[in-house]
Amino acid sequence: MNLDILKTLNEERSARRAAIVVTDVASGAQRLVKAADVANDPLKDALNKRLRMGKSGMEETPEGRVFMTVHVPPARLVITGAVHISQSLAPMGQLLGYDVTIVDPRTAFASIERFPDVKVIAEWPDVALPPLGIDRYTAFVALTHDPKIDDPALLHALSHDCFYIGALGSKKTHGRRVARLKDKGLTDADIARIHAPIGLDINAISPAEIAVAIIGQITDRLHASEETA
């Protein structure tokens, strides 16, 4: 890889932007395609497929046989609410390779003792979330059931291109949440991005089962095609 490509690639990775190095197998020639430029690239279909998969691989293209080396930021899982569900969800997320962060201003819940191996920020969402740099590689989950915590957290998440946003609560609870968020100026399209009730419909009851349902739904959205995302 030449130095110009390496420099640009490092810049994109530092900014948590995806990029793909395309190598012509026959000639060895390489070029870098930034995620923002994929739509205008002659190999956009293959590039989009590789970005969705997040995996490198060989592709047969009109330009010949190429190897696409995919560089995507590590996925993040941001959870508001250091609750029982989070105690199961956080290690599940870590097992799947997510960079997990829990945000909860309630220090009785947000403690190292309850989450010994997880980054925990005992601050209100309006303080804790902006520095995290939430982006399209972030899954965001609101679990506190407290509007003073969940509502501003959801507002922040909805202002960014998270690939997944979910919120705990019954249909009745979510109905009240929708009314509050609309009062804050959100549209039906904005609110439709929230998965609520959260998680796959697997009749989950216990906190651990609910965590399984949530991580299953996050996984589904992570690998969804552009047409269904």
Long-range contacts (C-beta under 8 A, 24 or more apart in sequence): 1-30, 2-30, 5-30, 5-31, 5-32, 8-32, 8-34, 9-71, 12-71, 13-71, 13-73, 16-73, 16-133, 16-135, 16-137, 17-73, 18-51, 18-70, 18-71, 18-72, 18-73, 18-137, 19-71, 20-47, 20-50, 20-51, 20-68, 20-69, 20-70, 20-71, 21-68, 21-69, 21-71, 22-47, 22-66, 22-67, 22-68, 22-69, 23-66, 23-67, 23-68, 23-69, 24-63, 24-64, 24-65, 24-66, 25-58, 25-64, 25-65, 25-66, 25-67, 26-64, 26-65, 48-226, 52-223, 52-224, 52-225, 52-226, 53-223, 72-137, 73-135, 73-137, 74-98, 74-99, 74-137, 75-99, 75-137, 75-138, 75-139, 75-222, 76-100, 76-101, 76-132, 76-134, 76-135, 76-137, 76-138, 76-139, 77-101, 77-138, 77-139, 77-141, 77-218, 78-102, 78-103, 78-129, 78-132, 78-134, 78-138, 78-139, 78-140, 78-141, 78-157, 79-103, 79-141, 79-143, 80-104, 80-125, 80-140, 80-141, 80-142, 80-143, 80-144, 80-149, 80-150, 80-153, 81-109, 81-141, 81-142, 81-143, 81-144, 81-145, 81-149, 81-150, 81-168, 82-106, 82-109, 82-110, 82-111, 82-114, 82-115, 82-120, 83-109, 83-143, 83-144, 83-207, 84-207, 85-143, 85-168, 85-207, 85-210, 85-211, 85-214, 86-115, 86-143, 86-211, 87-114, 87-115, 87-207, 88-207, 88-208, 88-210, 88-211, 88-212, 89-141, 89-143, 89-211, 89-214, 89-215, 90-115, 90-118, 91-117, 91-118, 92-211, 92-212, 92-215, 93-139, 93-215, 93-218, 94-118, 96-215, 96-219, 98-139, 101-132, 103-128, 103-129, 103-153, 104-144, 104-149, 105-149, 124-149, 124-152, 125-149, 125-152, 125-153, 125-156, 126-152, 126-156, 129-153, 129-156, 129-157, 130-156, 134-160, 134-162, 135-160, 135-161, 135-162, 136-160, 136-161, 136-162, 136-163, 137-163, 138-162, 138-163, 138-164, 139-163, 139-164, 139-165, 139-166, 139-218, 139-221, 139-222, 140-164, 140-165, 140-166, 141-165, 141-166, 141-167, 141-168, 141-198, 141-214, 141-218, 142-166, 142-167, 142-168, 143-167, 143-168, 143-198, 144-168, 145-169, 145-173, 147-177, 147-180, 150-177, 151-177, 151-180, 151-181, 151-184, 154-181, 154-194, 155-181, 155-184, 155-186, 158-186, 158-190, 158-191, 158-193, 158-194, 163-221, 163-222, 163-229, 164-195, 164-217, 164-218, 164-221, 164-222, 165-193, 165-194, 165-195, 166-194, 166-195, 166-196, 166-198, 166-199, 166-214, 166-217, 166-218, 167-194, 167-195, 167-196, 167-198, 168-196, 168-197, 168-198, 168-210, 169-196, 169-197, 169-198, 170-197, 171-197
